[in-house]
Amino acid sequence: MVNVSDPTKIIAMVPQMPDPVFIDRQYIKGRSYIYIVTALDRMQNESMISDPLRVEVANGRATFEFEP
């Protein structure tokens, strides 16, 4: 499980834009990663965390699945 209380695990803060996108360019082939997302409103209130998304990069392709 991802420790959402540990700020060292924040890998990006995406500014407000019409279609927010994050591309992880620091991945290592053959490893799997778990990503979660939260949002901040204009008063800096943080949302609940999203469902975890597991991504695996192998053979030039990324596969993903939502964690239960």
C-alpha positions in Angstrom: 0.0 0.0 0.0 1.1 3.5 -0.7 1.9 5.7 2.3 0.0 8.9 1.5 1.3 10.6 4.6 4.9 10.6 3.3 5.5 13.7 1.2 8.7 12.2 -0.2 6.4 10.0 -2.3 4.9 12.9 -4.3 6.4 12.7 -7.7 4.4 15.5 -9.4 2.1 18.4 -8.9 0.2 19.1 -12.1 -1.0 22.7 -12.5 -4.6 23.5 -13.3 -5.2 22.9 -17.0 -8.1 21.7 -19.1 -6.8 18.1 -19.4 -4.3 17.4 -16.6 -1.7 14.9 -17.7 1.3 13.3 -16.0 4.0 11.3 -17.8 6.5 9.5 -15.6 9.8 9.7 -17.5 11.8 8.2 -14.6 10.4 4.7 -14.9 12.7 1.6 -15.0 11.8 -1.2 -17.5 10.7 -4.4 -15.8 9.4 -2.7 -12.6 5.9 -2.1 -11.6 4.6 1.1 -10.0 1.5 2.1 -8.1 0.1 5.5 -8.7 -2.6 7.3 -6.8 -4.1 10.8 -7.3 -5.4 13.5 -5.1 -6.7 16.9 -5.9 -6.4 20.3 -4.2 -9.2 22.9 -4.5 -8.5 26.6 -4.5 -8.6 26.6 -0.7 -5.9 23.9 -0.5 -8.4 21.2 0.7 -7.2 17.8 -0.5 -9.5 15.2 -1.9 -9.7 11.6 -1.0 -7.2 9.4 -2.7 -8.0 7.7 -6.0 -8.1 3.9 -6.4 -4.5 2.7 -6.8 -3.4 2.1 -10.4 -0.6 -0.5 -10.9 1.5 0.1 -14.0 4.2 -2.4 -15.3 6.6 -1.5 -18.0 8.1 -4.3 -20.0 9.2 -4.9 -23.6 8.5 -1.3 -24.6 4.9 -1.5 -23.5 3.0 -0.4 -20.4 0.2 -2.5 -18.9 -2.0 -1.3 -16.1 -4.8 -2.4 -13.8 -6.6 -0.8 -10.9 -5.8 -2.4 -7.6 -8.8 -3.8 -5.6 
